[in-house]
Amino acid sequence: MNKLSIFKAAFASEKKFEDLRVGWTVKIHQKLKEKEKAKSQTFEGMIIAKKHGGEAGGTITVRKMSGGIGVEKILPLNLPSIEKIEVLKRPRVSRAKLYYLREKSSKEIRKKTKQETVAKATKTDAISIETPASS
């Protein structure tokens, strides 16, 4: 057996973050080791790409704006230092890769997600209001 097949076999059973989708805003808790100290660091951003999702070498690209500068991290899903991934927002997107967001300002991105969130909230409120009236 070569090294690649051994790696795939070792991580084949661990699929803890496979259900992540492009467009979701996530908070990633990662454990970092500095000399003898171990600390937890968080990185909050939007998933703009997901590659090789079901494989052992699957990665996600997470982007955030920090001080007006875009910061991206490419994280392997089977990285042992990732403690947990919290999903903060789950908007629907119609593309598999959101690389076009690199040229957009954070204000334009927020505006678009707000409109989607408001539209969904009013639709669910209307449904919940109609249900008690009909029974």
TIZADREN-15987 format. One record per atom (N, C-alpha, C): residue number from 0; atom name; x, y, z. Coordinates in steps of 0.001 Angstrom, whole numbers, m for minus. Each point is the difference from the previous one (the first is absolute). Layout:
BEGIN
(dolum NUM,'CA',(X,Y,Z))
...
//
This chain:
BEGIN
(dolum 0,'N',(845,m1197,0))
(dolum 0,'CA',(m845,1197,0))
(dolum 0,'C',(880,1246,0))
(dolum 1,'N',(m400,950,m797))
(dolum 1,'CA',(750,1251,4))
(dolum 1,'C',(m544,932,1084))
(dolum 2,'N',(688,1108,196))
(dolum 2,'CA',(m349,921,1094))
(dolum 2,'C',(m1374,636,m198))
(dolum 3,'N',(m354,273,m1236))
(dolum 3,'CA',(m1291,640,m270))
(dolum 3,'C',(m1171,m903,384))
(dolum 4,'N',(89,m1268,m331))
(dolum 4,'CA',(m1093,m909,346))
(dolum 4,'C',(m78,m226,1511))
(dolum 5,'N',(1133,6,684))
(dolum 5,'CA',(m10,m116,1463))
(dolum 5,'C',(m673,1220,623))
(dolum 6,'N',(305,1189,m535))
(dolum 6,'CA',(m604,1245,503))
(dolum 6,'C',(m1507,m5,m218))
(dolum 7,'N',(m429,m403,m1193))
(dolum 7,'CA',(m1432,m43,m305))
(dolum 7,'C',(m721,m996,894))
(dolum 8,'N',(614,m1145,260))
(dolum 8,'CA',(m622,m1013,850))
(dolum 8,'C',(m111,480,1444))
(dolum 9,'N',(980,755,462))
(dolum 9,'CA',(m17,484,1382))
(dolum 9,'C',(m1098,1024,224))
(dolum 10,'N',(m263,853,m1006))
(dolum 10,'CA',(m981,1062,168))
(dolum 10,'C',(m1332,m298,m675))
(dolum 11,'N',(m183,m1173,m526))
(dolum 11,'CA',(m1246,m333,m692))
(dolum 11,'C',(m1184,m33,966))
(dolum 12,'N',(216,m442,1224))
(dolum 12,'CA',(m1102,m99,952))
(dolum 12,'C',(m346,1353,637))
(dolum 13,'N',(946,937,41))
(dolum 13,'CA',(m245,1307,612))
(dolum 13,'C',(m531,974,m1041))
(dolum 14,'N',(m1292,205,m6))
(dolum 14,'CA',(m613,973,m908))
(dolum 14,'C',(m874,934,822))
(dolum 15,'N',(642,739,901))
(dolum 15,'CA',(m766,809,937))
(dolum 15,'C',(m449,1342,m575))
(dolum 16,'N',(671,510,m1045))
(dolum 16,'CA',(m348,1302,m547))
(dolum 16,'C',(m401,m93,m1458))
(dolum 17,'N',(m576,m1089,m431))
(dolum 17,'CA',(m326,m178,m1400))
(dolum 17,'C',(m1235,785,m427))
(dolum 18,'N',(m880,345,921))
(dolum 18,'CA',(m1256,658,m364))
(dolum 18,'C',(114,1519,m146))
(dolum 19,'N',(1203,574,24))
(dolum 19,'CA',(175,1439,m187))
(dolum 19,'C',(m288,376,m1450))
(dolum 20,'N',(m584,1183,m212))
(dolum 20,'CA',(m377,455,m1332))
(dolum 20,'C',(687,1329,m326))
(dolum 21,'N',(167,246,m1269))
(dolum 21,'CA',(552,1273,m462))
(dolum 21,'C',(m1027,1091,254))
(dolum 22,'N',(459,1143,506))
(dolum 22,'CA',(m875,1124,298))
(dolum 22,'C',(m318,130,1477))
(dolum 23,'N',(181,m1060,765))
(dolum 23,'CA',(m288,57,1427))
(dolum 23,'C',(1059,825,715))
(dolum 24,'N',(m420,727,1021))
(dolum 24,'CA',(929,705,871))
(dolum 24,'C',(277,m896,1199))
(dolum 25,'N',(1277,m256,243))
(dolum 25,'CA',(389,m943,1046))
(dolum 25,'C',(1027,630,931))
(dolum 26,'N',(75,m563,1199))
(dolum 26,'CA',(1020,369,973))
(dolum 26,'C',(797,m1271,289))
(dolum 27,'N',(1286,37,m315))
(dolum 27,'CA',(856,m1179,137))
(dolum 27,'C',(856,173,1240))
(dolum 28,'N',(m93,m957,907))
(dolum 28,'CA',(813,m15,1214))
(dolum 28,'C',(1176,m942,m246))
(dolum 29,'N',(1211,575,57))
(dolum 29,'CA',(1196,m767,m295))
(dolum 29,'C',(949,77,1187))
(dolum 30,'N',(573,m1130,370))
(dolum 30,'CA',(926,m62,1121))
(dolum 30,'C',(1413,210,m522))
(dolum 31,'N',(698,1005,542))
(dolum 31,'CA',(1376,288,m398))
(dolum 31,'C',(935,m258,1167))
(dolum 32,'N',(1180,m494,m318))
(dolum 32,'CA',(984,m298,1039))
(dolum 32,'C',(1185,938,m174))
(dolum 33,'N',(313,767,1046))
(dolum 33,'CA',(1157,883,10))
(dolum 33,'C',(891,m404,1161))
(dolum 34,'N',(1130,m586,m320))
(dolum 34,'CA',(950,m547,984))
(dolum 34,'C',(m736,m978,916))
(dolum 35,'N',(m224,357,1257))
(dolum 35,'CA',(m718,m906,913))
(dolum 35,'C',(m1484,340,117))
(dolum 36,'N',(m372,1195,m426))
(dolum 36,'CA',(m1390,431,131))
(dolum 36,'C',(m833,m452,m1190))
(dolum 37,'N',(m1250,m314,273))
(dolum 37,'CA',(m965,m306,m1052))
(dolum 37,'C',(m1166,971,149))
(dolum 38,'N',(m342,678,m1086))
(dolum 38,'CA',(m1113,954,65))
(dolum 38,'C',(m953,m274,m1146))
(dolum 39,'N',(m1220,473,173))
(dolum 39,'CA',(m1020,m176,m1018))
(dolum 39,'C',(m166,1311,m754))
(dolum 40,'N',(m10,m75,m1333))
(dolum 40,'CA',(m151,1178,m835))
(dolum 40,'C',(m1217,m192,m886))
(dolum 41,'N',(m770,1064,m191))
(dolum 41,'CA',(m1188,m93,m853))
(dolum 41,'C',(218,792,m1274))
(dolum 42,'N',(m602,m470,m1070))
(dolum 42,'CA',(40,684,m1292))
(dolum 42,'C',(m1410,m37,m534))
(dolum 43,'N',(m610,1180,m127))
(dolum 43,'CA',(m1386,100,m444))
(dolum 43,'C',(m50,585,m1397))
(dolum 44,'N',(m658,m704,m912))
(dolum 44,'CA',(m98,487,m1361))
(dolum 44,'C',(m970,m830,m820))
(dolum 45,'N',(m66,314,m1300))
(dolum 45,'CA',(m904,m683,m913))
(dolum 45,'C',(768,m1031,m805))
(dolum 46,'N',(m604,m1160,m179))
(dolum 46,'CA',(611,m1035,m819))
(dolum 46,'C',(m204,394,m1462))
(dolum 47,'N',(1115,216,m719))
(dolum 47,'CA',(m122,396,m1401))
(dolum 47,'C',(310,m1159,m945))
(dolum 48,'N',(606,m1078,504))
(dolum 48,'CA',(290,m1151,m856))
(dolum 48,'C',(122,m1247,853))
(dolum 49,'N',(m419,m1106,m589))
(dolum 49,'CA',(166,m1307,633))
(dolum 49,'C',(519,m939,m1072))
(dolum 50,'N',(1129,m638,279))
(dolum 50,'CA',(624,m867,m996))
(dolum 50,'C',(210,m1395,570))
(dolum 51,'N',(m230,m998,m819))
(dolum 51,'CA',(214,m1404,353))
(dolum 51,'C',(m742,m364,1279))
(dolum 52,'N',(m1279,322,50))
(dolum 52,'CA',(m803,m120,1212))
(dolum 52,'C',(m8,m1354,664))
(dolum 53,'N',(m191,m1082,m745))
(dolum 53,'CA',(m106,m1310,615))
(dolum 53,'C',(1319,m706,209))
(dolum 54,'N',(1071,541,m531))
(dolum 54,'CA',(1295,m657,89))
(dolum 54,'C',(715,336,1302))
(dolum 55,'N',(1089,m699,239))
(dolum 55,'CA',(783,234,1210))
(dolum 55,'C',(708,1348,m53))
(dolum 56,'N',(312,501,m1177))
(dolum 56,'CA',(700,1268,m140))
(dolum 56,'C',(m915,1159,m303))
(dolum 57,'N',(m1267,m72,397))
(dolum 57,'CA',(m962,1057,m272))
(dolum 57,'C',(337,1285,726))
(dolum 58,'N',(m205,1153,m661))
(dolum 58,'CA',(315,1291,601))
(dolum 58,'C',(m1163,970,m183))
(dolum 59,'N',(m28,1013,859))
(dolum 59,'CA',(m915,1123,m165))
(dolum 59,'C',(830,1279,14))
(dolum 60,'N',(m457,998,m744))
(dolum 60,'CA',(634,1313,1))
(dolum 60,'C',(m960,956,690))
(dolum 61,'N',(473,622,1084))
(dolum 61,'CA',(m819,905,801))
(dolum 61,'C',(577,1403,m145))
(dolum 62,'N',(m875,975,m264))
(dolum 62,'CA',(429,1383,m219))
(dolum 62,'C',(m693,932,986))
(dolum 63,'N',(770,952,533))
(dolum 63,'CA',(m570,1041,855))
(dolum 63,'C',(680,1321,m319))
(dolum 64,'N',(m643,1080,395))
(dolum 64,'CA',(565,1334,m156))
(dolum 64,'C',(519,445,1364))
(dolum 65,'N',(1255,391,47))
(dolum 65,'CA',(615,435,1244))
(dolum 65,'C',(673,1350,m241))
(dolum 66,'N',(m597,1052,509))
(dolum 66,'CA',(555,1330,m174))
(dolum 66,'C',(18,464,m1439))
(dolum 67,'N',(m1001,m410,m778))
(dolum 67,'CA',(m74,387,m1397))
(dolum 67,'C',(856,m855,m926))
(dolum 68,'N',(665,m997,540))
(dolum 68,'CA',(845,m885,m797))
(dolum 68,'C',(m599,m1399,44))
(dolum 69,'N',(m108,m649,m1143))
(dolum 69,'CA',(m532,m1349,m57))
(dolum 69,'C',(1032,m1021,438))
(dolum 70,'N',(m409,m899,888))
(dolum 70,'CA',(884,m1059,494))
(dolum 70,'C',(m656,m1340,m312))
(dolum 71,'N',(760,m897,m626))
(dolum 71,'CA',(m517,m1323,m328))
(dolum 71,'C',(853,m1066,647))
(dolum 72,'N',(m657,m1063,429))
(dolum 72,'CA',(685,m1168,550))
(dolum 72,'C',(m500,m1220,m742))
(dolum 73,'N',(920,m844,m391))
(dolum 73,'CA',(m359,m1283,m593))
(dolum 73,'C',(255,m1051,1065))
(dolum 74,'N',(m1070,m660,428))
(dolum 74,'CA',(94,m946,1112))
(dolum 74,'C',(m386,m1406,m451))
(dolum 75,'N',(857,m981,252))
(dolum 75,'CA',(m408,m1390,m238))
(dolum 75,'C',(m1082,m393,1004))
(dolum 76,'N',(m1006,m725,m447))
(dolum 76,'CA',(m1095,m371,895))
(dolum 76,'C',(434,m1029,1033))
(dolum 77,'N',(1026,m779,m302))
(dolum 77,'CA',(465,m1014,947))
(dolum 77,'C',(1169,479,837))
(dolum 78,'N',(174,1302,132))
(dolum 78,'CA',(1076,556,800))
(dolum 78,'C',(m252,m314,1475))
(dolum 79,'N',(945,m648,684))
(dolum 79,'CA',(m253,m381,1397))
(dolum 79,'C',(m110,1188,949))
(dolum 80,'N',(549,1159,m369))
(dolum 80,'CA',(m49,1142,906))
(dolum 80,'C',(m1350,716,m15))
(dolum 81,'N',(m903,m332,m928))
(dolum 81,'CA',(m1332,616,m20))
(dolum 81,'C',(m850,m657,1082))
(dolum 82,'N',(m403,796,982))
(dolum 82,'CA',(m822,m513,1090))
(dolum 82,'C',(m1452,m124,m418))
(dolum 83,'N',(m547,1093,m536))
(dolum 83,'CA',(m1392,m21,m445))
(dolum 83,'C',(m230,1109,m1008))
(dolum 84,'N',(m1082,m141,m756))
(dolum 84,'CA',(m412,1009,m964))
(dolum 84,'C',(m1450,345,292))
(dolum 85,'N',(m240,1268,326))
(dolum 85,'CA',(m1358,478,266))
(dolum 85,'C',(m541,667,m1258))
(dolum 86,'N',(m1216,m328,m378))
(dolum 86,'CA',(m644,627,m1145))
(dolum 86,'C',(m844,1154,527))
(dolum 87,'N',(295,1225,m487))
(dolum 87,'CA',(m710,1183,469))
(dolum 87,'C',(m1151,378,m931))
(dolum 88,'N',(223,m24,m1317))
(dolum 88,'CA',(m1041,340,m979))
(dolum 88,'C',(2,m1058,m1090))
(dolum 89,'N',(m1179,m272,m534))
(dolum 89,'CA',(m140,m1002,m1055))
(dolum 89,'C',(m767,547,m1200))
(dolum 90,'N',(533,1024,m671))
(dolum 90,'CA',(m712,496,m1178))
(dolum 90,'C',(138,m962,m1168))
(dolum 91,'N',(m932,77,m923))
(dolum 91,'CA',(62,m828,m1209))
(dolum 91,'C',(744,775,m1068))
(dolum 92,'N',(922,m658,m665))
(dolum 92,'CA',(727,602,m1104))
(dolum 92,'C',(m179,m882,m1223))
(dolum 93,'N',(157,599,m1175))
(dolum 93,'CA',(m236,m742,m1231))
(dolum 93,'C',(1286,m339,m733))
(dolum 94,'N',(1126,83,668))
(dolum 94,'CA',(1283,m323,m619))
(dolum 94,'C',(796,m941,899))
(dolum 95,'N',(869,m760,m632))
(dolum 95,'CA',(826,m939,748))
(dolum 95,'C',(1242,673,581))
(dolum 96,'N',(494,1018,m672))
(dolum 96,'CA',(1175,744,468))
(dolum 96,'C',(m364,1483,19))
(dolum 97,'N',(298,668,1093))
(dolum 97,'CA',(m364,1414,158))
(dolum 97,'C',(1225,903,m99))
(dolum 98,'N',(856,m263,m977))
(dolum 98,'CA',(1208,795,m157))
(dolum 98,'C',(m302,1449,m385))
(dolum 99,'N',(m1171,264,m563))
(dolum 99,'CA',(m345,1366,m385))
(dolum 99,'C',(m139,912,1217))
(dolum 100,'N',(m135,m551,1199))
(dolum 100,'CA',(m112,819,1206))
(dolum 100,'C',(1307,705,339))
(dolum 101,'N',(1100,m448,m603))
(dolum 101,'CA',(1287,660,243))
(dolum 101,'C',(m18,1444,m503))
(dolum 102,'N',(m742,274,m1060))
(dolum 102,'CA',(m71,1349,m550))
(dolum 102,'C',(m1093,845,651))
(dolum 103,'N',(m936,m631,687))
(dolum 103,'CA',(m1101,740,625))
(dolum 103,'C',(449,571,1342))
(dolum 104,'N',(m607,1116,378))
(dolum 104,'CA',(273,565,1314))
(dolum 104,'C',(m857,m733,1031))
(dolum 105,'N',(379,100,1250))
(dolum 105,'CA',(m759,m686,1045))
(dolum 105,'C',(m1407,594,123))
(dolum 106,'N',(m147,1276,m339))
(dolum 106,'CA',(m1315,630,53))
(dolum 106,'C',(m942,m622,m1028))
(dolum 107,'N',(496,m270,m1209))
(dolum 107,'CA',(m823,m623,m1035))
(dolum 107,'C',(m398,m1426,393))
(dolum 108,'N',(917,m710,609))
(dolum 108,'CA',(m287,m1375,416))
(dolum 108,'C',(m1047,m8,1112))
(dolum 109,'N',(151,895,984))
(dolum 109,'CA',(m977,84,1095))
(dolum 109,'C',(m1373,365,m519))
(dolum 110,'N',(m51,935,m934))
(dolum 110,'CA',(m1269,447,m547))
(dolum 110,'C',(m749,m1156,m659))
(dolum 111,'N',(715,m813,m744))
(dolum 111,'CA',(m622,m1118,m691))
(dolum 111,'C',(m499,m1051,1001))
(dolum 112,'N',(790,m320,1013))
(dolum 112,'CA',(m430,m1004,968))
(dolum 112,'C',(m1134,517,868))
(dolum 113,'N',(m19,1310,293))
(dolum 113,'CA',(m1113,567,756))
(dolum 113,'C',(m1310,m185,m756))
(dolum 114,'N',(23,288,m1298))
(dolum 114,'CA',(m1213,m133,m795))
(dolum 114,'C',(m491,m1443,11))
(dolum 115,'N',(898,m956,m94))
(dolum 115,'CA',(m403,m1400,42))
(dolum 115,'C',(m570,m347,1369))
(dolum 116,'N',(636,492,1079))
(dolum 116,'CA',(m447,m303,1351))
(dolum 116,'C',(m1373,614,263))
(dolum 117,'N',(m206,1254,m400))
(dolum 117,'CA',(m1280,676,214))
(dolum 117,'C',(m1102,m709,m772))
(dolum 118,'N',(274,m390,m1238))
(dolum 118,'CA',(m1003,m682,m812))
(dolum 118,'C',(m400,m1335,636))
(dolum 119,'N',(954,m724,532))
(dolum 119,'CA',(m307,m1272,642))
(dolum 119,'C',(m779,213,1292))
(dolum 120,'N',(364,1035,764))
(dolum 120,'CA',(m671,239,1276))
(dolum 120,'C',(m1459,376,m217))
(dolum 121,'N',(m303,838,m968))
(dolum 121,'CA',(m1381,396,m224))
(dolum 121,'C',(m828,m1175,m518))
(dolum 122,'N',(603,m854,m786))
(dolum 122,'CA',(m720,m1160,m515))
(dolum 122,'C',(m358,m963,1135))
(dolum 123,'N',(943,m248,920))
(dolum 123,'CA',(m281,m910,1111))
(dolum 123,'C',(m982,621,987))
(dolum 124,'N',(86,1332,196))
(dolum 124,'CA',(m950,661,893))
(dolum 124,'C',(m1414,m105,m553))
(dolum 125,'N',(m154,156,m1296))
(dolum 125,'CA',(m1313,m83,m623))
(dolum 125,'C',(m583,m1411,160))
(dolum 126,'N',(835,m987,m105))
(dolum 126,'CA',(m466,m1379,150))
(dolum 126,'C',(m439,m254,1445))
(dolum 127,'N',(785,488,956))
(dolum 127,'CA',(m336,m245,1399))
(dolum 127,'C',(m1261,779,403))
(dolum 128,'N',(m243,1138,m612))
(dolum 128,'CA',(m1206,769,315))
(dolum 128,'C',(m1241,m661,m568))
(dolum 129,'N',(112,m543,m1208))
(dolum 129,'CA',(m1156,m629,m636))
(dolum 129,'C',(m402,m1317,675))
(dolum 130,'N',(933,m716,542))
(dolum 130,'CA',(m293,m1311,568))
(dolum 130,'C',(m965,73,1191))
(dolum 131,'N',(208,889,1014))
(dolum 131,'CA',(m958,57,1101))
(dolum 131,'C',(m1375,498,m437))
(dolum 132,'N',(m67,898,m984))
(dolum 132,'CA',(m1284,543,m432))
(dolum 132,'C',(m854,m1051,m679))
(dolum 133,'N',(631,m939,m722))
(dolum 133,'CA',(m758,m1008,m720))
(dolum 133,'C',(m488,m1124,919))
(dolum 134,'N',(599,m170,1158))
(dolum 134,'CA',(m449,m1108,887))
(dolum 134,'C',(m920,418,1085))
//
